[in-house]
Amino acid sequence: MIDQFRKYTPLNILLLSVVGVLLCLGVFTHLPEGLTPVFFEPAISNFTGKLYQGTVSPELNVVITLALTIVQALLINQVVNTANLVGRPSFLAALMYLALASLILPFLVLSPILICNFLSVWMLSKLLSLYRRTEIKPLMFDLGMIVALGSLVYFPFIVMLLLLWGALIIFRPFDWREWLAAFIGFITIYFLLGVLYFWFGQLDAFYRIWLPLTYPFPTSVHIEMYDYLVLVPVILILVLFLFTLRQNFFKSVVHIRKSFQLLFCMLLLTVPSFYLNAELAVNHFLLCVPPIAIYMAYYFNYATKRWFYESVFALLLLTSIYFQFF
């Protein structure tokens, strides 16, 4: 399968859809109770209301999630190929994204994190183009607005503001105007939202939006045992990626090196930001899928022993499918 997705051919779009359906079969045959439809943070739901359980059927919930995930996989694949992050055009990034986004049951249902991943991919496409631009203040303003919009859908997305500043450190010499532009773009959205709350006489509710910033950092999170076990193949692939990256790191152009540093910064920010979610749900880690998918695509692009890398990827798929059925 890896060899097929190394090719940049439209046939892989169809094959990607087939893989997506296979990875969801376990959910269709064992639809769990309590599948929740997409919802928003109180910042939006205070005005729009909440979607209730009967709004979206469990079957439709999974189908919509699969369709959105496939679209995201194709989008991130386009970003990776445009930036030439893995060496040559392929569909490996799309395949890795789909495999990771279908890894555990909480990833396979509609959630605000799934919506935010569209924004994550959009941000990556813009951040990876920083090195080509001479004037980026308008771009940073736009990125600040994107982060603010994402935080209205899922509040922990607010940490991406730090990612914008991290990207400036990695790609650009220091210019305080560029740093300020990102922050101004961010506060512009919340200023307009605050005006809306004030207009409707709900200013107290606006202040409550920021309560997650006061949460204590949790000392433990309840995660099912099988969620740990399905991570074993992922960790193995990431270790193999590190060995491959070490061999090729200084052979790569400077932009590629900095791009991988940016992805690491993204991963470093999204993992601990789960404490900003009052429910501490495991589906938060869906935000980690874009950078990890690119890392995995890099390894599989440079792997040479076919029997080994095909076996490793098969282990990833089989582990995911097994725990869905059993």
N, C-alpha and C positions, 0 to 999 in steps of 0.2 A: 504493500500500500504506500509506503514512504516513497519508493521509486516512482510510482505513478504521480504522486502529488509534487514531486520535484519538477515535473514538467509544467510548463505554463501553457495549458490548453483549456479551452472552454468546457471540455468534457468533465473536468474536475469539479465544475460547479454542480453538475448533476450528481456526481459521486459524493460530493460533500453533503448534499441533501439526503442521499441514501444513508450515509454514515450517521447523520443527525437523527434520522428516524430510528435506526437500529439502537442508538444510544438512549432513546426515549421509550423503547418498547417496555422496559421494566416498569416505568411509571404508568403507562397505559393499562397494563395488566394488573397492577396493584395500586390503583389510585388511592392515595391516603386521604384521610379525613382532614379537614381544616386547611385545604388549599386556599390561600388568600389571594384576591385579585390585586392588581396594581393599586397603590395608594401613594399619597404624598405627605410631606411634612405638614404639621399644623399651620405653618406659614401660608400654605395654599389652601389646605382643607378647611381652615376657618371660614373661608368664603365659598368654596365649591362644595363643601360637604364631603363625606367619606363614601367610598364604594363598599357595599355590604356583600356578605358571602354569596347571596343568590344572584349577584350582578353578573358573574362570569361562572359558567359551569366548569368543573374540574377538567373535563376533556378539552374544552376550548381554551382553558387556561394554559395547558401544556402545549397545545398546537400553536397558539400565539407566541408563547415563549420560544419555541423551536424556530419559528419563522424569524423572529427578531434576532435570535442568536446567530442564525445563518447569515443574515444581513450584516451583523456586526463582524462576523468572521471575514466576510468578503471585503468589508471596509478596512479592517486592520491589515488585511493582506495587501490591499492597494497602497496603504501607507508604507508598509515595509518594503514593497517593491519600488515605490517612488524614491524612498530614501536609500535604497540599495543596502539595507541593513544586514542581509544574510548572504550577499555575494552575487546572487543571480535571481531573476524573476522566477517565482514558483507559487504554488498554492500551499506550501507547508505551514505558513503562519495561520492561514484560514483553518487548516486541519487541526493544528494544535489548539487554536482558540476554541473550536467547537468541542474538542475532546475535553478540555479543561472546564468549559462552561457547562458540560453535561456530567461532571464528575460525581456530584452528590445530589441527592433529591432536592434540597433547598434551592439549588441553582436552577432547577427545571420548572420553576413556577414564576409567575409574574411578580416583580418586586421593583421598588424604586431604584435599587442598585443596578438592575438590568437597564433601566432607562439612562442612568448616569454613565454607563459604559459607552453609550453613544457619544456623550460629551467627552469622555476620556479619550476615545479614538480621535475625535475632532481636535482636541487639545494637542495630542501627540503629533498630528499632521502639521499643526502650526508651529509647535515648539521645535520640531526637527528641521524646520525651514529657517530658524533664526540666523544660522551661520551665513545664509545667502543674502540677507537683507542688510542694508545700511541704516535705514530708518525704521525702528520697530516700536516706537511709542504708541502709534495707533493699534498695532497688533497686540501689545501688552494690555492696552485698555480693553480691547475685545476679549482677550483671554480672562481678564479679571471679571468681566460681565458673565462669561461662560461659567466660571467657578461659582459665582453668586447664584446663577440660575440652577446649577446642579445642587447647591446646598439647600435650595427651596424644595427640591424633590427629595433629597436625602442629605440630612444635615452634615454627617461626617465628611461629605465631599468638600467641605470648607477647607480641609487640609491641603487641597490642591493649590491654594493660594501660595503656600510655602513652596510647592513644586515650581511655580512660575519664577519665584525668586531663585530657587535652586538652578533652574535652567539659565537664568541670567549669569549666575556665577560660573557655570560650566562653559557657556558658549560666548559670553560677551565680556569686555572690560567693564569695570564699574561705571555706571552712569545713574545718578540718583533719580533723574527724570524718568528713566525706564522703569525703575522700581516703583516710583510713585504712580506712574500711569496704570500699572496693574492694580494697585490698591484703589485708585480713584474709580476705575471700571467696576471693581467689586462693590464699593460703597454706593455707587450710583444706583444699582438695583435695589439695595436695601433702603436707600433714601426714598426712592419712589414707593417702595412697599410701605415704609413708615408713614408717608403722606396718605396712602390709601387707608391704613389702619386709623390714622388720626381723623380722616374724613368720616369714617364710619363709627367713630367714638370707641375704638377698641385698642387704645394705645397700651393698656396693660397686657393684652394678648401679644402685642408686638414685643414687649420686653421679655415675655416668657419664651420666645423663640430661641433666646440665647442661653437658656438654662442648661442645655447639654454641656456647655463650656465649664460649668461648675461641678460636673459629675466627678466623683473620685475614681481613680484608675482601679479597675477590678483586679482582684488577686486570682480569680479563677473564672473559667467559662465552661459551661456544660456543653460538651461535644460528644456525640455518640462514638462508640469504639470503631465502628466501620468507617467513620469519617477520617479517623487516623490511618486506618489500614489502606484506604484508597490513595493516601498521600505517598505511600512507599514508592510506587513507580515514578511519581512526580519528582520526589527527592532524588531518586537514582538518576533520572534524566538531567536534573539540574547539576548534579555532581559531574556527570559526563560533559555537560555544557562548560563547566568551569575549566575542566582539563582542555577542552577544545579551544576555549577562548584564550587560555594561557599560551597555547601554541601559536595562535594567530594574532594575538592582540597587537603586538608591535609591527606586524606586517600590514595591518589595516591602516587606512588613512585616518587622519586625526579626527575628522568628523564622525566616523564610525565609533571610534573609542569614546568620544564624548557622548554619543547617542546612547551607548550602553551604560554610561555613568548616569545619564538622565533616567533611564529605565530603572536602574537600581535605586535612585532617589525616589522615584514614584512608588516602588515596592516598599521602601523603607517607611514611607509616610502612610500608605494605605493600611498596612498591617496593624499598627497600634491605634489607629483612629477608630477602631471598633468601639472603644469605650464611650464615644460620643453618641452612640445609639443606645437608647434606654433599654431596648429589648435584648441587646447583646446577641443578636441572631447570627448564626454561622454563615448565612448568605451574604453577610458583609464582605467576606473574602472573595466574592465575585469581582470586586474592584481590583484584585491582584492578578486577574486572569490576563489582561493585555500585556504587561511586561513579561510575565512568565511564559506566555505563548510565543513571544518573540525570541526569548532565550532558547526555548525548546526547538523552535524552527531553525535557529542558528546551528544547534548541535546536529540535527538530522540532515541539514544541508551539507555539512562537512564530514559526517560519519562515513567510514569507508568499508567496514565489515558488514555486508548486507544481512547475513544471518543474525548478527547481533542486534543491529538497530531495528530491524523488523520485529525481532522477538521482544525487544524492550517496549516498542510501541504497542504490540499485540497484548503484552502484559498490562499496559495502561488501560486499554479498551476492555479487556476481559475482566479486570478488577472492578471497573466501573459498572459493567453490565451485571456481573455476579451479585454485587451488593444491592443492586436495584431489584433483582428477582428474589434474593434470599435475605 
